[in-house]
Amino acid sequence: MVEDGFSKEEIELMGDGELLLLKRKVISKMADRFSRIESIFRQIIRSERDLHLPPDTLLKAGKVSRGENYKGLPYIVLDYPRLMTRHDVLNIRLLFWWGHYFTLSLHLGGEFWKERKPNILRNIGALTVENIRFQIDGSPWENDIFSDNFHELNPTDSVQTLSIEKSTFLRLSHYLPLNETQNLDEFATKGFKKFMSILKD
């Protein structure tokens, strides 16, 4: 039965205060988890050599942010390191997207991408991360890695490599299902180290 335009399920949801309290608890715990992972990322950066990142790259602290409406659902984002200017983009983003998955993405664009492209393409061939996808067209801020703009990465595919070489930006993303949340720290740490290896000389 529908009352005042609301379905039975919607009315039952209105009366379930525990659901939103539990959701708030999950978001708070996840934000704390992301802050802890940001500390791990900073330690990795300090130990790396031969990265030669752009001088304006923000390395002192990551940025953990949250929202309620990425395609209608809550999310949490950690950006570290990050550089987003008119001329350069270098960003590693850890994302929790409610109802979907975790992703860790490397976003490269602008002059930094143009200058480092040959070296980065050479290093991509050494990637051994599972579930990795790439994007070279569409909005560079698309976070749905199963949208039409993302494709499975195959470093041995010469046609794919040529397409990446001609692109104005590159995003590499890999994902972790939410039912493997217990592996989040390991997923983020290993992926971050792999992405750092791509940026090395």
N, C-alpha and C positions, 0 to 999 in steps of 0.2 A: 504493500500500500504506500502511496506517495502522499505526504502531507506538506502543503505549502511549497511544492516543488522539490522537496528533499526526499531522497530514496530512504528505504529502511536502513540500508548499510550506512548512509551518511548520518542519519540520526543516531544510530548506535555508536558511530565514531565520535560524535559530539559528546556523548556521555562517558567516553573512555579517557579519563584524565591521566591514567597511568601510562598510556601509550606515549603522550607528549613528554611526560616526565622522564621516561626511559630514553626517548630520543635525545633529550637535552643532556642526559648523563653520558650517552654514547658520544655525542659531539664534543663534550668537554674532555672526556678521556682520550679521544682521538687527537684533539688539538694538543694535549700534553704529550702524546706519543710523537707527534710531528716535531714539537720543540726539542725533544730528546734526539730525534734523528738529525735535526739541524746541527746539533752539537757534534754528532758523529761526522757529518759532512765537513764541518769546519776543521776537524782534526785531520781528515783525509787531505784536504786542500793544503794544510800546513806541511804535510809530509811529502807532497808531490814536488817533482822537479821537471824542468823543461816544458812547463805549460805555456808560458808567454801569453797570458791573457791580456786583453786590452786594458790600458791603465785605469779606466774609469769603472771597471767591473767592481761591483759591491761584494766584498769578501768578508767584511767584519762581522756581519750578522745576516741571517736569512730572514725572510718575511713570511710568517704564518698568517693566513687570512682565511676567513670562512664566509659562507653565504648560504642563502636559502633557495636560490632559484637558478641553478644551472639546468636548463631544460626542465624546469619545474621541481627539481630535487636539491636537497642540501649538499654542500661540498666543503672540503677543506683543502687548502693549497699551501705548499711550502715552495718558495722560490729561492734557490741558492745554488751557485752564485747567480747574480742577475745583472744584466746590462741591457737596457732598453732605451735607445735613443733614436733620433732620425737617421743616424748613419750606421749604427751597429746593433745587433741583437745577439746576446749570448745568455741563455737561461736554462737552468735545469729545474724542472718542476715536478714535485711529488704531489699527486692528487688523490684524494679520497672522494669518490662520487657515490652518494647514497643509492643503493639499489643496483649498482653496476660493478665497480671494481676499483682497484688502485692502479694508477699508472705512474711511471717515472719517464719523463720526456726531456730530451736535449733539443733545444731550439737554437738554430744558427741562422743569421741573416746579415745583410748589409756588407760593409767593407770587410769586416772580420771574416765572414763566410767567403767572400771573393778571394781574399788573400790566402786563406788557409785551406781552400778547397782541395787542391791536389794532395796535400798531406793528410787531410781528414779522410778523403776517399780511399787513400792507401790503407789507413788504419781501420776503416770500417770493415775491410776484408778479414780482419782478425777477430771480429765480434763473434762471441759464442753464446750470447744471451738468448734464451728461448723466448718465444712469443713476442718478437720484436717486429714493429711495423714502422713504416715511414710515410711522410707526407711532404709533397713538394708543390702542391697547388691548393686552391681554395683559401679559406681564412687561416692564417698561421696560428690563430688562437682557438682553433677547434680542438676540443678535448675528448670528443667521442671517437675513439680510435677504430671503431668498426663502421664509421661513416664511409661514404664512397671515396673520400679524398685520401684515405689511408690504404696502404698496401703492405702485404707481407714482404719483409726484406730478404733478398737473396743476394749476398755479396758476390756470388759467382756469375750472376746474370749480367752480361755485358750491355744489353739493351737497357736494363734497369739502371745500371751505373751511368750510362750516357745521359739518361733522363735526369738523374740527380745532378750530374755535372753541369747541365744547362739551366738548372733551377736557380731562382733568386733567393730561396731560403730552403732550409732542411729541418724537418723535425723527425727525430727518432724516438719511438715510444715502446715501452714494453709494459705488461700488465700482470697483476696478481688478482686472482678471484677473491672475493670477500670471505669465502669460507676457508681461506688460508691466511687470515689476519694474523695468526700466531707467527707466521713467517715474514711479517712486514719488515722488521729491522734488517733481516738477512737480505731480503729482496731489494730494499732500498740501498743498502751498503754495497752489495755486489754490483748492482746496476750503476751506481754513482762512480765506482772505481772504473768500470768499463767505459763509461762516458768520458771520464778524465783521461783514459788511455788514448781515446780518439783525438783529443786536443793536444797531445804531446808531439814534439818534433820527431 
